[in-house]
Amino acid sequence: MKDVIALQIAVESFINAIESEEYTTKIITGTMNDVDQLGIAEIIDPVVSTFADILRQETLAQVQLVLDGLKEPIFITLESGIINLPFSNISKVDNFYSELTQEVPVVVNLVVAHSKLNASGLRIDTLGNVTDFLSNPAQFTMQIITSVAEKIATIQNAPDDEQEESDE
């Protein structure tokens, strides 16, 4: 396996790369019916494999699984980042570093978004660094499957918000 250049990156370089969309992104679609029929592992495996393949190409990565079949889709995203913030919050990253030239490890973030997940509708988990991820993707896959299964259960078991459906 070839080395990944983005194992460490300067904070400023990371911010610039995300702001100028200099990363590889891939969207995979599925349905809740697929989850029910195939299971979480079968749905997550191509997401993890695609993410690892992109990282091996020496670039920052974002792979998103969009699951339809509820009132609104569930967005499950793997991103290579430097802090537990999604790419969409790139403007806040520099608030966490005193030196923008500082070299920091690139990490793997699991981002799940759905309005019924929690009060913010967003959950971000940093799973570890890219080096460890590429050394043992199977371990990370199991961690991702477990985490995603818990979050889908939370979403499915959340009560319906009647105010969503009423016209105010």
C-alpha positions, -999 to 999 in steps of 0.1 A, spaced: 0 0 0 14 34 -9 18 61 17 -10 87 20 4 123 18 -25 136 38 -16 117 70 -6 151 84 -16 185 71 -11 221 81 -43 236 95 -43 264 69 -37 239 40 -67 218 52 -90 249 54 -79 261 20 -84 226 5 -119 223 19 -129 259 10 -117 254 -26 -133 219 -28 -100 202 -34 -111 169 -21 -127 138 -36 -164 134 -29 -187 104 -37 -224 100 -29 -239 66 -26 -277 61 -23 -298 35 -6 -331 31 11 -343 20 45 -357 -10 27 -321 -19 16 -311 -16 53 -340 -39 63 -333 -65 36 -295 -65 34 -285 -52 68 -264 -23 80 -231 -41 72 -239 -46 35 -250 -9 32 -219 5 51 -192 -17 35 -192 1 1 -190 35 19 -160 24 39 -143 8 9 -148 38 -13 -135 61 15 -104 40 19 -98 39 -18 -99 77 -21 -76 81 9 -51 57 -8 -51 81 -38 -35 107 -15 -64 131 -13 -88 143 13 -121 124 11 -158 127 17 -181 97 11 -218 102 18 -245 76 20 -280 90 15 -307 67 29 -342 74 17 -374 58 29 -384 80 58 -400 115 57 -366 129 52 -333 112 42 -306 101 66 -272 114 57 -243 92 68 -209 107 58 -172 97 63 -149 126 60 -112 131 65 -107 161 88 -85 175 114 -111 181 142 -146 168 148 -164 193 126 -179 185 92 -166 200 60 -197 222 60 -184 240 91 -150 247 77 -152 284 87 -151 274 124 -120 252 122 -94 279 127 -110 288 161 -95 256 175 -59 262 166 -35 290 176 -11 284 147 -25 278 113 8 265 101 7 238 127 9 202 112 -19 180 126 -29 144 119 -58 138 95 -86 120 112 -117 100 101 -150 116 111 -184 99 109 -211 125 105 -248 115 107 -275 140 100 -312 138 105 -337 161 123 -348 133 147 -313 122 157 -309 148 184 -316 184 191 -290 196 166 -299 170 140 -262 162 137 -238 138 153 -200 139 146 -178 111 159 -140 111 154 -131 75 149 -93 78 148 -66 89 125 -62 80 88 -31 60 94 -48 36 117 -79 35 95 -59 24 65 -39 -1 86 -71 -18 98 -102 -8 79 -121 -39 91 -119 -27 127 -132 7 117 -159 -9 96 -173 -27 127 -171 5 147 -190 24 119 -216 -3 116 -224 -3 153 -225 35 155 -248 38 124 -271 11 136 -275 29 169 -282 62 152 -307 47 128 -325 31 157 -326 65 175 -341 81 144 -367 53 138 -378 53 174 -381 91 177 -417 103 181 -432 121 151 -433 158 156 -469 168 150 -459 205 146 -439 195 114 -472 186 97 -494 215 108 -495 248 90 -488 276 114 
